[in-house]
Amino acid sequence: MDIHDYATSAAEELAEDAQTLGCGADPRGVLDIVWNGDGADRQGDHFRLRRLEGDTEAESLRSVADLVIAKTKEPVGGLSRPKRRSSGGGPLTEPDVGAPA
C-alpha cells in the first residue's frame, strides 16, 4: 500500500469519529498535505515559479507573503473565524479583519 492509499484509508476510517468530535474536515486535510505538500512546500514552489517567470527575488518573496496572507484569511475546513469577547466581557463577536486580537 502506498502513502496515498494509506492516507485515504486512514482519513476514511477517522472521518466518522472526527465528525462526532466536531472536526470532520481534519482527517481530509491530511490528504491535501499528502497530495499537494504542506504550506512550506507550496510556498517554495510558488517562489520558484515566480523566479522562473522573471520576478526578482524581492518580487518573488513579496508574492509568497501575499499568498500566505490570502491563505491565512481563508476559513479552514469550512469553519468560520473564531468569535471573541468584547473587552467589556460582553457577548462573543466576529473579529474585525486587521484589528488586533
Helices and strands as residue ranges (DSSP letters): H 3-20, H 26-36, H 39-52, H 57-73, E 84-85, E 92-93
